[in-house]
C-alpha cells in the first residue's frame, strides 16, 4: 500500500477507534441521562402540568393544573425507577371562569367527588438516546387507564449551594382520550365522526429536590 493509501486508511480508522475508546458503558450511559440515584420530591411552586384538548374538530383549548406534588424515584436499575404524581383537580385553569367551572363540574373532572388526579408508574425503558418511556396508571374520575409517559432529564441545577438538596429538572409528555375517563359530553361536536386515537395532549415540566444534599 502506498503512502497515499496509508493516509486514507488512517483517516478512516482513527475516528472509529476514538469513538470506540470514548463510548460509555451501559451504566455510564444511564447516569448521563438520569440524575444521581435517590428520591426527588417535586416542588409544586416550580412544576407545571398543561394540556391541549381538541375543540370543534379543528381548534385547540389549552389549560393547566396549578397544584402538582409527588416524587420521582431514580435507581441505577431502570426497572426500579418510579414516578408518583398527584394533581389537584380543582386547580384547573383555562383562563376562562365559565369554562373552568364547567370543566370542574360533573360532566368533566367532577372535582367535588374526585378532587385528585393521580399518575403512578414503575419501571422505565429507553425511548431514544436521551429520553425514557414509562407505562403508568393515570386515574381521573375514579377511572384508571395505562398511559405512556415519555420524559427527559434536563439536568441538575448548577448553582445549588453546598449542603442543600440537588435539584433536577424533567420534561414529560403524554396523550390520552377524554372519553376513556367518562368525559363524553359533546364529543361528536368536539371530535367529529372519526375521532383521533388521542384527543388530549399533556405536557409536564417538573423541578424536584433530591434527598441527597450536595457535598459541603
Buried (B, 14 or more C-beta within 10 A) or exposed (E): EEEEEEEEEEEEEEEEEEEEEEEEEEEEEBBEBBBEBBBBBBBBEEBBBBBBBBBEBEEEBEBBBBBBBBBBBBBEEBEEBBBBBBBBBBBBBBEEEEBBEBBBEEEBBBBEEBEBBBBBBBBBEEBEEEBBBBEBEBBBBEEBEEBBBBBBBBEBBEEBEEEEBBBBBBBBBBBBBBBBBBBEBEBEEBBBEEBEEBBBBBBBBBBBBBEBBBEE
